[in-house]
Amino acid sequence: MTTTAFTYRPEHPADDAEIEALHAQAFGPGRFARAAFRLREGVQHDPALSFVALSGDEFIASVRLTPITIGGRPSILLGPLAVKPAYKGKGAGKQLVRISLAAAREAGHRVVLLVGDEPYYGPLGFTRLARGAITLPAPADPDRVLVAGLTPDALEGLAGKAERIATGPRGTR
Ligand SMILES: CC(C)(COP(=O)(O)OP(=O)(O)OC[C@H]1O[C@@H](n2cnc3c(N)ncnc32)[C@H](O)[C@@H]1OP(=O)(O)O)[C@@H](O)C(=O)NCCC(=O)NCCS
């Protein structure tokens, strides 16, 4: 893999427009129907656990983490993770995952869920549970429902519905 020196920092409110544009480019209009989107809908991601990558001053990639529950347990959803096309394959995606997981662990979180490719996320600490152990609020390929435990026994007995954190009657804060 090519290694390139990028810098990484927590997301700022001023990054919003670039992040939204990157999501539109990477995932298209279908992103709003994704199961992971439904878990985030109307919920503020945690800016202290969400990071951007820069090349010099240029924004190149982002990862967002959002609180959810799984079977009633406080957990974290990782995603979207997206890298600008010109910067793919240079390590920024994996580094953003590593940094955000370390920050989540530091903040006392125990379980991280994502919907994504096991070959990519497996080496970063994510694994599949038994098929159907975790259900999402919209259809998702069960082989792509992955979790990481941030403490040694965090995944023990983990099962149930992954749910959006209730934020009031209209889903707003
Ligand atoms: C997927 C994505 C985030 C990866 O970021 P990246 O910075 O390009 O990836 P990295 O440089 O950290 O890692 C590259 C390595 O991962 C591999 N890889 C990339 N996507 C992969 C995938 N979907 N499955 C398996 N391996 C993958 C590459 O082949 C490369 O392997 P190497 O290290 O052996 O050369 C990026 O390609 C992207 O933004 N894609 C579009 C949006 C998307 O699909 N996001 C993920 C949603 S779950």
The ligand as an ORCA input file, in Angstrom:
! r2SCAN-3c Opt
* xyz 0 1
  C     -14.079      2.162      1.081
  C     -13.198      3.392      1.283
  C     -13.697      4.167      2.474
  C     -11.768      2.895      1.538
  O     -10.957      3.993      1.858
  P      -9.453      4.091      1.309
  O      -8.778      5.233      1.983
  O      -9.498      4.082     -0.160
  O      -8.869      2.699      1.827
  P      -7.448      2.449      2.467
  O      -6.415      3.157      1.660
  O      -7.499      2.695      3.911
  O      -7.334      0.891      2.276
  C      -7.058      0.408      1.012
  C      -7.032     -1.104      1.047
  O      -8.350     -1.584      1.309
  C      -8.770     -2.366      0.217
  N     -10.194     -2.129      0.024
  C     -10.783     -0.983     -0.341
  N     -12.131     -1.164     -0.401
  C     -12.348     -2.443     -0.065
  C     -13.504     -3.244      0.040
  N     -14.714     -2.746     -0.201
  N     -13.356     -4.538      0.420
  C     -12.144     -5.066      0.666
  N     -11.002     -4.352      0.587
  C     -11.109     -3.078      0.212
  C      -7.936     -1.902     -0.944
  O      -7.851     -2.907     -1.915
  C      -6.606     -1.648     -0.277
  O      -5.916     -2.850     -0.035
  P      -4.296     -2.850      0.198
  O      -4.043     -2.074      1.458
  O      -4.014     -4.300      0.339
  O      -3.745     -2.188     -1.007
  C     -13.189      4.295      0.027
  O     -12.815      3.541     -1.074
  C     -14.510      4.981     -0.274
  O     -14.744      6.115      0.120
  N     -15.421      4.285     -0.999
  C     -16.721      4.836     -1.338
  C     -17.602      4.936     -0.137
  C     -17.735      3.611      0.589
  O     -17.981      2.586     -0.005
  N     -17.565      3.663      1.931
  C     -17.623      2.509      2.776
  C     -19.013      2.330      3.250
  S     -19.133      0.905      4.301
*
